[in-house]
Amino acid sequence: MSSQNMDADKVPDGWMQNIRTCSLARWLTGQCGRWGLQGRSLTVMVPYIWLLVLFLAPFLIVFKISFSEIRIAIPPYAPLYEMVESTYLQITLNMANYQRLFTDALYVNSYLSSLKIALVSTVLTLLVGYPIAYGMARAPKTWRLPLLMLVILPFWTSFLIRVYAWIGILKPEGFLNMFLMWVGVIDDPLIMLHTDIAVYIGIVYSYLPFMILPLYSSLEKMDHSLLEAASDLGCPPHQAFWKVTFPLSLPGVIAGCFLVFIPAVGEFVIPDLLGGSSTLMIGKTLWAEFFNNRDWPLASAAAVILLLMLVVPIVWFQKIQSRRNALGE
C-alpha cells in the first residue's frame, strides 16, 4: 500500500472529499462543514491577533528588560539569562528597579502628579465637552453632520503642530495676552506658558474630540419623548436633565473619561512643550531615563507600573459593571 493511501486511511471520513471540492474562500468563511473555520471566529480572531502582536509581545519585552541590570553597552542592559560554562542556564532577576520606583521621591511624585493632572484634565474636558455634545444631539438633523465634521476637523492637522500653535497663543507676547490687553481686561501680560495651566489647556484642547464623540453617540440615541413625559409630570428642565438625560448618557460619559484619562496619564509632548521644569509627569520621566540616562531597565519598570495602574482599575470597573448588569437582568 502506498504512503498516500495510508495517510488517507488516517483521515476522517469525508474530509478528503471536502478538501478536493471546497475552495479556500468557502473554507475560510465556514461553508465547508465542520472542518472549516466559521466567519464569526475569524472576525473575533483579528483583534486578538492585533493585540497579541502589537501589545502583548512588546509588553513582554519591556517586562523582561525591567528585571535586567544597567550596563554601558549596546543594548544598555544585561541579559536576563545566560549560559554558564556551557552547562547550565543562569537566570538573574534584578528587583532593585521596582524597589527604587517606590522609594525615590522623583518617581513617586511623577506618578502622583500624572494622576492629578490627568484627573483634573478629564473633569475639565467633561465640563467643556458635555454641553457641546448635548447641543449637537439636540441640533436639527441637517446640522449634525457638519457639526460632527467640525469636531473631527482638528485630527486632519498634525498633533505636534497643534501643540506648537498653543505656544504662540499662550506666550507673554502671544495672541491671548495681546487680545486681553487690547480689550482692557489686563494691563500686563500674564505668565501662562510653561505652567500647569498651559498643560491643562493643551490636554483639554487635544483630547476634547475623544470626549465629545462618545457623549454625542449616547445623547443622539436618547428618546426625547422621555423628557416630554417628565415635563408633563411636572418635572422642571434642570431636574429632568439630572434624572433622565444624564443617567442615560452615563455610558458615553464613562467611555469619554476613559479615552481622555488613559492617554493623559502618560502624555509627554504637551507637558514637555507647554509645561515648565516643575511640571512632573511620568512621560517626561520615562523619556529622561530612556534617552538621557540610558537606564532602560528602570524606565521599563516604570512603564510596567504605569500600565498596571491603568489596567487594573479598568478591569475592576468592568467586573463591577458586569455584576450590576447581571443583577439588573
N, C-alpha and C positions, 0 to 999 in steps of 0.2 A: 504494500500500500504506500502510496506516495505521501510526502510530508504535507502536501496541500490537503489531501483527503483526511489525514489525521487531524490537522488543525480544524478542518471543517466539522469533524465529528465532535470536537470540544465546544463548538459554538452552539448556543441555544437555538431551538427550532425556530425557523422563520427569520432569524437575524440576518443571515447572509442574503436572503431574498430582499429584505428591507434595504440592505446596503446597495444591492445592484439596482433596485428600482427607484430609490429615493435620491433626489438631488440634494446638494449641500444646502441650498436655500430652504427647502422644505424641512430638512433635518434640523436646522438651526431654529426654525420657527415652531418646532414641535408638531409637525404634521405627519411624522413618520412613525407614530405609535410610541410605545413606552420607552424605546431606546433613544428617542430624540429629546433634546433639551426644550423645555417649554419657553415660549416667548416671554412670559412673565418672569421666569427665573433669570433669563438673560438680562432683562431690564433691571432687576434688582442687583445683579452681579456687577453691573457697570460702576455705580457709585462706590461699591465696596472695593473694587479693584483700584479705583481712583484714590480712595483714602489709603489703601494699603501701600501704593507706590509713592504717593506724594506726601503722605502724612506719617504713617506708621514707620516706614523704613527710615526716613530722615530722623524721626524722633528716637528710634533705637540707636542710630549712630551717635546722636548727641548724648543720649543716656549713657552709652558706653564711654564716651570721652569724658563725661563728668566724673568718672571714677579713676581717671588717669592722673599722673603727676606731670607738672610742667617741666619742659626741657627746652634748652636752646638748640633747636634742631628744626628740621622740616619733615613732617609736621611738628609743631611745638608741644608735643606731649608724648609721654612714654607709652609703649604698647601695653594693653591690659593683660595680655598673656604672651608668654614666650617659652620656647623650648630650652631647658637647662641640660647641658651636656648631651643633648640629642636623645635623652632617655625618658624624661617626664615633663609634663606641662605645668608651668608655674603661673598662677593667676594672682595678680596683685590688685586689690581694691583699696583705693585711697578715699577715705571718708572725710578727710580734712577739708575738702572743698565745701561740703554741706555744713560742716561744723562752723566754718568761717562765715557762711551766709547768715547764721543765726546769732553770731557773736560780734561781728563787725557792725558798728553803727551805720556805716555808709550804706550797706545793702539793706539793712532793716528799714532805715529811713527812706531809701529808694522805693521799696515795696509799699510802705505806708503812704508816701507821697503820691505814688502812681495810683493807688486805690482811691485816695481822696480826690485827686484831680479828675479821674475817670468818673467817679460818682457824681461830683458837682457838675461836670460837663454833661453827663447823661440827664440829670434833672433839668438843667438849663435847656438842653436840646428838646426834651419833652415839653417844657413850657412854651417854647417857641414853635415847635412842630405841630403840636395838637391843634391850635387854632387854625393853622394853615391847612392841615388835613381835613379838619371839620368844614372849613369854608369850601374846599374843593369838593367834598362829598355832597354838600348842600347846594352847590352851584348848578345851573342848568346843564343838561347833558351835552349840549353843543360846546360848552366851555370847559368841560372836564378834561378832554384830551389835550387842548392847548395848555391848560394849567399843569397837567402832568408832564408835558414836554418841557415846560419851564423849570420844573423841579429836577428833571433828568439832565437838563442842558449843561450844568457845570461839569458833568462827567466827560463831556466832549473836550475839555481842556485838561492839560496835564496837572496832576495834583501838586507837583512841585512848583509850577508856575503860579498856581492859585495861592499857595502859601507865601511865595515871594511877593505877590501883589499886596498882601497884608502888611509887609514891611514898609512899602511905600505909603500905605494908608495910616499906619499907627506911629511912624517915627515922628519926632518933635516937629519937623518941618513938613510933615505929611499932609495928605488931603484932609483927614479928620480934624486935626488941630487947626489948620487954616480955615476950615469951614466954621468951627466953633468960635474962633476969634472973629471971623467976619460977621457972624450973627450976634456977637456980643455976649455969648454965654461965658467965655473965659477971657482973661487978659493975657495970660502967659501960657505957653504950650504945656500940655500935660505929658508926663512920662508914662507912656503906655507900653512901648516896645521893650522887650527883654524883661517882662514881668509875668507873673502868673495870670494876670488879667488878659494879656495877649495870648497866652496859651489857651485859656478858656474860649476866647473869641475864635481862635483858629480851629479848635476841635469842634465847637458848635457849628461853625460855618461848613467845615469839611464833611461832617457826618450827619448834617441835617437831613439830606435826602434819605438816608438809611432809617431815620425815624419817621419821616413823612409817609413813605411808601407803604409800610405795613399798617400804619394808622389809617391811611386812606382806604386800603383794601378792606379793613374791618368796618369802617364807618360807611363806606359806599354800599355794603351789603345789608346794612341795617334797615329794618322795616319801619318807615316813618309813621305808619299808622299807629304804632305803639305810643309815640309822642302825642298824637291826636287823642288817643284814648286816655292818656294821663291828663291832658288838658281838660277833657270832658269830665273827668272825675275831680276836677278842682285842684290839680297839682300845678303850682307855679312853674314857669320855664326853668328857673335855676334848680329847683328840686327835681324836675323831670330829667334834667341833664345828669345829675348825680345818681339818680335812682334807675334811669333807663339807658341813656346814651353811654355814659362812662362804663358801667358794668359790661355792656355788650361790646365795647371796644377794648376790653382788657387783653384779649389775645394779641391785638395789634400793639398795645402798649408794652406788653411783655416782650414781644418779638423785637420791637424797635429799641427797647432798652438794652437787650442782649446785643443787637447789632452795633450799637454805639459803645457800650461799656467795654466789651471784649477787646476790640482793636484799640480803644483809647488807653487801656492799661499799658499796653506795650508800645505806644506811639513813640517814635523817635524824631521824625522830621520836624513836626510842629514845635515841640519843646526845644529842639536844637536851634531852630531859626528864629522863633518868636520869644522863647523863654530866655532867662538870664542864667548867669553862672550859679545862682542859688536855687534854680528850678531843678529839683531832683526827680528823675523818673527812671524806672528800671531799664527802659530802652536806651537812654543815654549811657547808663552804667554798663550795659552789655556791650555797647559799641566801644567804650573805652577799654574794657577788658579784652575784647577780641582783637582790636586793631592797634591800640596804643600800648597796652601792657603785654599783649600776645599771650595772655593767660587763658587759653582755650578751655582747659578743664574747669576752671572756676566759672567762666562765662556759661559753659554748658550746664553746670549745676544750677546756676541762677535761672537759666531758661527752663529747666525741668521743673523747678519750684514754681515758676510763674505759670507754667501750663497746668500744674496740679491745682494752683489757686483758682484757676478759671474753670477747669473741667469738673472738679469735684462738686462745687456748688450747683453747677448746671445739672449734673446727673442727679443730685439730691433733690433739686426742684422738680425735675421730670418725674421722679418716683412719687413725690407728694401729689403732683397733678394727676398721675395715673391712678393713685389710690382714691383721690376725690372723684374722679370720673367713674371709677368702678362703684363707689358708694352711691353716686348720683344715679347710676343706672339701676 
